[in-house]
Amino acid sequence: MTNDAHSTGAPMLSVKDLAVDFRTTDGIVHAVEGVDLEISAGETVAIVGESGSGKSTTAMAIIGLLAGGGRIASGSIRLDGREISKASENEMRSIRGRDIGLVPQDPMSNLNPVAKVGTQVAETLLAHGLANRQNVAEKVVEALEAAGLPDAPKRAKQYPHEFSGGMRQRALIAIGLACKPRLLIADEPTSALDVTVQQTILDQIGAMTRDLGTAVLLITHDLGLAAERAERVVVMHRGRVVEQGPAQQILEAPQHPYTQSLVAAAPSVAAARLRPEAFTTATTADAPSGVPSEQNRGERADVAESTPPRADNIVEIENLTKVYPVRGRSDDFVAVNDVSLAIPRGETVAIVGESGSGKTTTARMLLKLIEPTSGVIRYEGKDISSLSRAESKEFRQQVQPIFQDPYSSLNPMFTIERLIGEPLDFYKRGSSADRRKRVRQLLDDVALPQSMLRRYPSELSGGQRQRVAIARALALSPDLIVCDEPVSALDVLVQDQILTLLGDLQREYGLSYLFISHDLAVVRLISDYVCVMKDGALVEAASSEEIFTNPRDPYTRRLLASIPGNELNIA
């Protein structure tokens, strides 16, 4: 993305020698040291780096929202020449929203669960005098539509729990963009969004940059996104800036060893499968139930056809449908519509599609978290709806989930040690000493230090919390893991480690995965088969190789075309 209208004068935002400290029970932690950063009007600058590198802390210092115990120890932050690093809280309140907008990373913990979404957008507009009681409803709808939410008047009257993860993120984006700020700080703004909606949101941010002269500080672990959307990239590692410069130069010819490792770890749709030997047998003729033949691939009616259960399929799903009654309406909402697919033993089946396509609903029915309206799910040849209480307990040991939102799936009152060890304690796996040893091993497996054991989820970054969730899912050594966006919150280095770990575990223990994701580059690396869902139905299913090299359905081609950085050589 380019912009010839950049200011030629002083930068709109200037950060000089910034240092941020946090006071903890273990003493002072120097989270950010000596950071220099400039952003001109209308410019997009991306900060990239692994979890804990200080990129979000730098952004929160700029907007004056450091977490408890945090303070700006030294340095200068100037906005349009005005020093704001020492501004009072009242002064920062007037700056936030109107001058500096924020799109935070975690939608569920940043939206009020007991207030309607439209009310939360309206609060921002009214607080800054950009709407009145007579026109605020109209302004709210405009903001939601700009953020890509369909049927905005209806959505404005709903609560956050009625939204999918991607829709909640779009609501946060609507709040951040509502006041058309001079600077927008976007902290992983599209990490929960599918690629087509991500493209819509980023196009909207780009339009603001061009039309309003709004600058964007983009915090991301997605190097493809940074390469495509930012003029300049700032690379942070352990609280310091190690390299910065034009996006293409940084990503195509990185100079610092850390930047080189980031680029090398970035997933790409052009990359080979992490377990390439799978393709020696992953042909359409051998495809599992629900994967159509070459002649009928891409035809929805044929995709739904089922075949008799096979002994080498750990899961068989036939004609699965989930219908929700809608209060006040005569027609029901069909979340999943006549889906048939199978998961071969020891292999990975990925389900991809936009937010609301039904992929997570399908996964939750497999996990027995919700009951299907019709259809059959067989695990190891047995209909899971007919399992006895004892069989259900055994089923839950063998089938483990990794959920999309780590914060809401971890008990905030438990330490990390207790969270990871809870499944082992519940099923009484080994002695207490054995369980403690297993917890420490799992912490190593997901690249977390042993010092994390005594911490709580609120003391961890989003990526660190997701790694804890993954460690907990691996605790019981299950046969099947249902992964719902398991690496969406992780930086590329840890994402690469986790994907490699999942591949290694699959080879060593014969694990099977159902992998739900909107990140097609990740799906390319991890999956043997790909099922594409749209509006609750399966529109295309085939081996991963076929989907990515020869997609047949127009919807699949549109998904692939929307991947940020797809045409850039960054991997």
C-alpha positions in Angstrom: 0.0 0.0 0.0 1.4 3.4 -1.0 0.4 6.9 -0.2 2.0 9.9 -1.9 0.2 12.4 0.4 2.4 11.9 3.4 3.3 15.0 5.3 6.7 16.4 4.4 7.1 18.4 7.6 7.5 17.2 11.2 6.1 13.7 12.0 2.6 13.6 13.4 3.8 11.1 16.1 7.3 11.1 17.5 8.5 8.6 20.1 12.1 9.2 21.3 14.1 7.0 23.7 11.0 5.5 25.3 11.4 3.3 28.3 8.5 1.5 30.1 8.9 -0.3 33.4 6.5 -2.6 35.3 6.6 -3.0 39.1 6.0 -6.7 39.9 6.3 -9.0 42.9 9.7 -10.0 41.5 10.9 -6.4 41.2 11.1 -3.9 38.3 10.7 -5.4 34.8 12.1 -3.2 32.0 9.5 -4.0 29.3 10.6 -1.4 26.7 13.9 0.3 26.4 15.2 3.0 24.1 12.4 2.9 21.5 12.5 5.5 18.7 9.5 5.7 16.4 8.0 8.2 14.0 4.8 8.2 12.0 3.8 10.9 9.5 0.2 11.9 8.7 -1.4 9.3 6.5 1.3 6.8 7.0 1.0 3.2 8.0 3.7 1.8 10.2 3.7 -1.8 11.4 5.4 -3.1 14.6 6.2 -6.8 14.4 7.8 -9.1 16.8 7.1 -12.2 18.9 4.8 -12.2 22.0 6.4 -10.3 24.8 8.7 -8.2 22.5 7.2 -5.0 23.8 5.2 -4.0 20.7 1.8 -3.8 22.4 3.4 -2.1 25.5 4.8 0.6 23.2 1.4 1.2 21.7 -0.3 1.3 25.1 2.2 3.8 26.4 1.4 6.1 23.5 -2.3 6.1 24.3 -1.8 6.1 28.0 -3.4 2.8 28.8 -0.5 0.8 30.4 -1.6 -2.1 32.6 -1.4 -1.8 36.4 2.1 -1.3 37.7 3.3 0.1 34.4 4.8 3.5 33.9 6.8 5.5 31.4 10.2 5.6 33.0 11.8 8.0 30.5 11.6 9.3 27.0 9.3 11.5 25.0 6.0 11.0 23.1 4.9 13.9 20.9 1.6 14.1 19.0 1.5 17.0 16.5 4.4 18.5 18.5 2.6 18.3 21.9 4.2 16.3 24.6 1.7 13.7 25.9 4.0 11.3 27.9 3.3 13.3 31.0 -0.3 14.3 30.2 -2.9 14.0 33.0 -5.6 11.4 32.9 -8.2 14.0 32.1 -6.1 15.3 29.2 -5.6 11.7 27.9 -9.4 11.1 28.0 -9.9 14.0 25.6 -7.2 12.6 23.3 -8.4 9.0 23.2 -11.0 8.4 20.6 -10.9 11.8 18.9 -7.1 12.1 18.3 -5.9 8.5 18.9 -8.2 5.6 18.3 -7.6 2.1 19.5 -8.6 -1.3 18.2 -7.6 -3.8 20.9 -6.8 -7.5 20.3 -9.2 -9.4 22.5 -12.8 -8.7 21.6 -14.6 -10.6 24.3 -12.7 -8.9 27.2 -13.0 -5.4 25.7 -16.7 -5.4 25.0 -19.3 -4.9 27.8 -21.2 -8.2 27.9 -24.4 -6.5 29.4 -24.6 -3.6 26.9 -25.8 -3.8 23.3 -23.1 -3.4 20.7 -24.8 -0.3 19.3 -24.9 1.3 22.7 -21.1 0.8 23.1 -20.4 2.4 19.7 -22.8 5.3 20.6 -20.9 6.0 23.9 -17.8 6.9 21.9 -19.6 9.2 19.5 -21.6 11.0 22.2 -18.6 11.4 24.5 -16.7 13.3 21.9 -19.7 15.3 20.6 -19.7 13.7 17.2 -23.4 12.7 17.5 -26.5 13.7 19.4 -29.4 11.8 20.6 -31.3 12.5 17.4 -28.8 11.1 14.9 -26.7 8.7 17.0 -28.5 5.6 15.8 -27.8 6.6 12.2 -24.1 7.2 13.0 -23.8 3.9 14.8 -25.1 2.0 11.8 -22.7 3.9 9.6 -19.8 2.9 11.8 -20.8 -0.8 11.9 -21.3 -0.9 8.2 -17.8 0.6 7.7 -16.4 -2.2 9.8 -18.0 -4.8 7.5 -20.9 -6.0 9.7 -23.8 -7.1 7.6 -27.4 -6.1 8.6 -26.0 -3.3 10.8 -29.3 -2.0 12.2 -30.1 -5.5 13.5 -26.6 -6.1 14.9 -26.6 -2.8 16.8 -29.4 -4.1 18.9 -27.6 -7.4 19.8 -25.2 -8.2 22.7 -21.6 -9.4 22.2 -22.4 -13.0 23.1 -24.7 -13.1 20.1 -21.8 -12.4 17.8 -19.1 -14.8 16.5 -15.5 -14.1 17.4 -14.9 -12.3 14.1 -18.1 -10.2 14.4 -17.0 -9.1 17.9 -13.7 -8.0 16.5 -15.5 -6.0 13.8 -17.5 -4.3 16.5 -14.3 -3.2 18.2 -13.0 -1.9 14.9 -16.3 0.1 14.5 -15.7 1.7 17.9 -12.1 2.5 17.1 -12.9 4.1 13.7 -16.1 5.9 14.8 -14.5 9.2 15.7 -12.2 9.2 12.6 -9.1 9.8 14.7 -5.8 11.3 13.5 -3.9 8.2 14.6 -5.4 4.7 14.8 -3.5 2.1 17.0 -4.6 -1.3 15.7 -3.4 -4.1 18.0 -3.8 -7.3 16.0 -7.0 -5.8 14.5 -7.8 -8.8 12.2 -6.4 -11.7 14.1 -9.9 -13.2 14.6 -11.1 -12.4 11.1 -11.3 -14.6 8.0 -9.3 -13.4 5.1 -12.1 -11.9 3.0 -13.4 -9.7 6.0 -9.8 -9.0 6.9 -9.3 -7.6 3.4 -12.5 -5.5 3.8 -11.4 -4.0 7.2 -7.9 -3.3 6.0 -9.2 -1.6 2.8 -11.4 0.5 5.1 -8.4 1.5 7.2 -6.5 2.3 4.0 -9.3 4.5 2.7 -9.2 6.5 6.0 -5.5 6.9 5.6 -5.9 8.3 2.1 -9.0 10.4 2.6 -8.5 11.8 6.1 -4.8 11.8 6.5 -5.2 9.3 9.4 -2.0 7.5 10.4 -2.0 3.9 11.4 0.2 2.1 13.9 -0.4 -1.5 13.2 0.7 -4.1 15.7 0.8 -7.5 14.1 2.5 -10.9 14.0 1.4 -11.4 10.4 4.3 -10.5 8.2 2.3 -10.9 5.1 -0.2 -8.3 6.4 2.7 -6.0 7.3 4.3 -6.3 3.9 1.1 -5.6 2.1 -0.4 -2.8 4.2 2.5 -0.9 5.8 5.0 1.6 4.2 7.4 1.0 7.0 8.1 -1.9 9.4 9.6 -1.7 12.9 10.9 -5.0 14.3 11.0 -5.3 18.1 12.7 -8.0 20.2 13.0 -8.1 24.0 11.8 -4.6 24.4 14.1 -3.0 21.9 13.9 -2.0 18.2 16.3 -4.2 16.3 15.5 -3.1 12.8 13.3 -0.7 11.0 12.8 0.6 7.4 10.7 0.3 4.3 8.4 -2.8 4.5 9.6 -4.4 1.3 13.3 -3.9 2.2 12.8 -5.3 5.7 10.9 -8.4 4.6 12.8 -9.2 1.4 16.3 -8.5 2.7 16.3 -8.5 6.5 19.6 -7.6 8.1 19.2 -8.5 11.8 19.3 -12.2 12.7 16.1 -11.9 14.6 14.2 -10.4 11.6 15.6 -13.1 9.5 14.2 -15.7 11.8 10.8 -14.0 11.7 10.7 -14.0 7.9 11.9 -17.6 7.8 9.1 -18.8 10.1 6.3 -16.9 8.3 3.7 -19.4 6.8 3.0 -19.2 3.1 0.5 -20.8 0.8 3.4 -21.6 -1.5 5.1 -23.6 1.2 5.0 -27.4 1.4 3.0 -29.4 3.9 4.9 -29.9 7.2 4.3 -33.6 6.6 4.8 -33.8 2.9 4.8 -37.7 2.8 1.1 -37.5 3.4 0.6 -36.6 -0.3 1.9 -40.0 -1.4 -1.5 -41.4 -0.5 -3.7 -38.3 -0.3 -5.3 -38.6 -3.7 -8.9 -37.9 -4.6 -9.5 -41.6 -5.1 -8.5 -42.3 -1.6 -10.1 -39.3 -0.1 -12.2 -39.8 3.1 -16.0 -39.7 3.1 -17.2 -36.2 2.3 -14.4 -35.5 0.0 -15.9 -35.7 -3.5 -14.4 -37.2 -6.7 -12.7 -35.1 -9.4 -15.9 -35.2 -11.5 -18.2 -33.8 -8.9 -15.9 -31.6 -6.7 -17.3 -28.2 -6.1 -20.9 -29.3 -6.5 -22.7 -28.8 -3.1 -25.2 -31.6 -3.5 -22.5 -34.1 -4.3 -20.3 -32.9 -1.4 -23.1 -33.7 1.0 -23.3 -37.3 -0.1 -22.0 -39.9 2.3 -20.3 -43.2 1.9 -20.2 -46.2 4.2 -17.9 -45.8 7.3 -14.3 -46.8 6.7 -12.2 -48.6 9.3 -9.4 -46.1 8.9 -11.5 -43.1 9.7 -11.5 -42.0 13.3 -14.5 -39.8 12.8 -17.4 -40.1 10.3 -19.9 -37.2 10.0 -23.0 -37.8 7.9 -25.7 -35.3 6.9 -25.0 -33.1 10.0 -27.5 -30.2 10.5 -27.9 -27.6 13.2 -30.9 -25.3 13.2 -31.5 -22.5 15.8 -35.0 -21.0 16.3 -34.9 -17.3 16.1 -37.1 -15.4 18.6 -39.7 -13.2 16.9 -39.2 -14.8 13.4 -41.0 -17.6 11.7 -38.0 -18.9 9.8 -35.2 -20.6 11.8 -31.4 -20.0 11.4 -29.6 -22.9 9.8 -26.1 -22.8 11.1 -24.9 -26.1 9.6 -26.7 -27.6 6.6 -26.4 -31.3 5.7 -22.6 -31.6 6.1 -20.8 -34.9 5.6 -17.1 -35.4 6.1 -14.6 -37.8 7.7 -11.3 -37.5 9.6 -8.8 -40.2 8.6 -6.8 -41.7 11.5 -3.5 -39.9 12.0 -4.2 -37.1 9.5 -5.5 -33.5 9.6 -8.7 -32.3 8.1 -9.1 -28.5 8.0 -12.4 -26.6 7.8 -12.0 -23.1 6.4 -14.6 -20.4 5.6 -15.7 -16.9 6.6 -17.0 -16.0 10.1 -20.5 -17.5 10.4 -19.9 -20.2 7.8 -20.7 -22.9 10.4 -17.2 -24.3 10.9 -17.0 -23.8 14.7 -20.6 -25.0 15.1 -19.6 -28.2 13.4 -16.6 -28.6 15.7 -18.7 -28.0 18.8 -21.1 -30.7 17.8 -18.2 -33.1 17.4 -17.1 -32.2 20.9 -20.6 -32.9 22.2 -20.8 -29.3 23.5 -24.0 -28.8 21.4 -26.5 -31.4 20.1 -27.1 -31.6 16.3 -30.6 -31.1 15.0 -30.2 -34.1 12.7 -27.4 -36.3 11.3 -24.9 -38.7 12.8 -21.4 -38.3 14.2 -19.4 -41.5 14.7 -16.3 -41.7 16.7 -14.4 -45.0 16.4 -17.4 -46.3 14.6 -19.9 -45.5 17.4 -22.6 -42.8 17.3 -21.6 -40.3 20.0 -25.2 -39.4 20.7 -25.7 -43.0 22.1 -22.7 -43.0 24.5 -23.3 -43.9 28.1 -22.1 -41.7 30.9 -18.9 -43.8 31.3 -18.4 -43.9 27.6 -18.8 -40.1 27.4 -16.2 -39.7 30.1 -13.8 -41.8 28.1 -14.7 -39.9 24.9 -13.7 -36.6 26.5 -10.3 -38.0 27.4 -9.7 -39.1 23.8 -11.1 -35.9 22.1 -9.7 -32.6 23.4 -10.4 -29.0 22.3 -8.2 -26.0 21.7 -10.6 -23.0 21.7 -10.1 -19.8 19.8 -10.3 -17.4 22.7 -7.8 -18.4 25.4 -8.9 -15.8 27.9 -12.5 -17.0 28.2 -11.4 -20.7 28.2 -9.0 -20.4 31.1 -10.2 -20.0 34.7 -8.8 -16.6 35.8 -8.6 -17.8 39.4 -6.2 -20.7 38.6 -2.4 -20.5 38.3 -0.9 -21.8 35.1 0.3 -24.9 36.8 -3.2 -25.7 38.1 -4.8 -25.0 34.7 -2.5 -27.4 32.8 -2.6 -30.0 35.5 -6.4 -29.9 36.0 -7.2 -32.6 33.4 -4.5 -34.9 34.9 -5.9 -34.3 38.4 -9.5 -35.0 37.3 -8.6 -38.3 35.6 -6.0 -39.2 38.3 -3.2 -39.7 35.8 -0.2 -41.0 37.8 1.1 -39.7 41.1 1.2 -36.1 42.2 4.9 -36.0 41.3 4.2 -37.5 37.9 1.6 -34.9 37.2 3.9 -32.1 38.2 6.6 -33.4 36.0 4.1 -33.8 33.1 3.0 -30.1 33.5 6.6 -28.9 33.3 7.2 -31.0 30.2 4.1 -29.5 28.6 5.3 -26.0 29.4 8.6 -26.8 27.6 6.7 -28.3 24.6 4.8 -25.0 24.0 7.8 -22.8 24.5 6.9 -21.2 27.9 9.4 -20.7 30.7 9.0 -22.6 34.0 8.6 -19.2 35.8 5.1 -19.0 34.3 3.8 -21.8 36.6 2.9 -19.5 39.4 1.3 -16.8 37.3 -2.3 -16.3 36.4 -3.9 -15.8 32.9 -4.3 -12.1 33.4 -0.5 -11.8 33.8 0.2 -13.4 30.4 0.0 -12.0 26.9 -2.6 -13.2 24.4 -0.1 -15.5 22.7 1.1 -16.9 26.0 -2.4 -17.7 27.1 -3.0 -19.6 23.9 0.1 -21.7 24.5 -1.3 -22.6 28.0 -4.5 -23.7 26.3 -2.6 -25.8 23.9 -0.6 -27.4 26.7 -3.8 -28.2 28.6 -5.3 -29.9 25.5 -2.2 -32.1 25.1 -2.1 -33.1 28.8 -4.1 -36.3 28.4 -2.4 -37.4 25.2 -5.7 -37.5 23.3 -6.3 -39.4 20.0 -8.2 -36.5 18.3 -7.7 -32.8 18.9 -10.3 -30.3 17.7 -8.3 -27.1 17.1 -10.5 -24.0 16.8 -8.1 -21.2 15.6 -5.3 -22.6 17.8 -2.5 -20.3 16.5 -4.5 -17.1 15.6 -3.1 -15.3 18.6 0.5 -16.4 18.2 3.4 -14.6 16.7 5.1 -16.3 13.7 8.0 -17.8 15.6 5.8 -19.4 18.3 3.2 -20.3 15.6 5.9 -22.1 13.7 6.9 -23.9 16.9 3.3 -25.0 17.7 2.6 -26.2 14.2 5.8 -28.1 14.1 4.9 -29.5 17.6 1.5 -30.6 16.3 3.1 -32.2 13.3 5.7 -34.0 15.5 3.0 -35.3 17.9 0.9 -36.5 15.0 3.8 -38.5 13.6 4.9 -39.9 17.0 1.5 -40.8 18.4 -0.7 -41.1 15.4 -2.9 -38.1 16.5 -5.8 -36.9 14.3 -6.7 -33.2 14.0 -9.8 -31.3 13.0 -8.3 -27.9 12.3 -10.6 -24.9 12.2 -8.9 -21.8 10.8 -9.4 -18.6 8.7 -5.6 -18.5 8.0 -5.2 -20.4 4.8 -1.4 -20.1 4.9 -1.4 -22.0 8.2 -4.0 -24.5 6.8 -1.6 -25.1 3.8 1.1 -26.1 6.3 -0.9 -28.4 8.6 -3.6 -30.1 6.6 -3.9 -33.2 4.6 -7.5 -32.4 3.5 -9.4 -29.2 3.3 -13.2 -28.7 3.6 -14.5 -25.2 2.5 -17.7 -24.1 4.2 -20.0 -21.2 3.2 -23.4 -20.3 4.8 -23.4 -23.6 6.7 -22.8 -25.8 3.8 -19.8 -27.6 2.3 -19.0 -26.1 -1.1 -15.7 -27.8 -1.8 -13.6 -30.6 -0.3 -10.4 -32.3 -1.5 -6.8 -32.9 -0.6 -4.9 -29.8 0.6 -2.7 -30.0 -2.5 -5.7 -29.8 -4.9 -7.5 -27.0 -3.0 -4.4 -24.7 -3.0 -3.2 -25.5 -6.5 -6.5 -26.1 -8.4 -9.5 -24.7 -6.5 -12.7 -25.2 -8.4 -15.4 -23.3 -6.5 -15.4 -19.5 -7.0 -15.8 -19.0 -3.3 -12.6 -21.0 -2.6 -10.7 -18.9 -5.3 -11.9 -15.7 -3.6 -10.7 -16.9 -0.2 -7.2 -17.7 -1.6 -7.1 -14.3 -3.5 -7.7 -12.5 -0.2 -4.7 -13.8 1.7 -2.4 -10.8 2.6 1.0 -11.0 1.2 0.1 -13.9 -1.1 1.9 -12.4 -4.0 4.9 -11.2 -2.0 8.0 -13.3 -1.5 8.2 -13.3 2.3 8.6 -17.1 3.0 
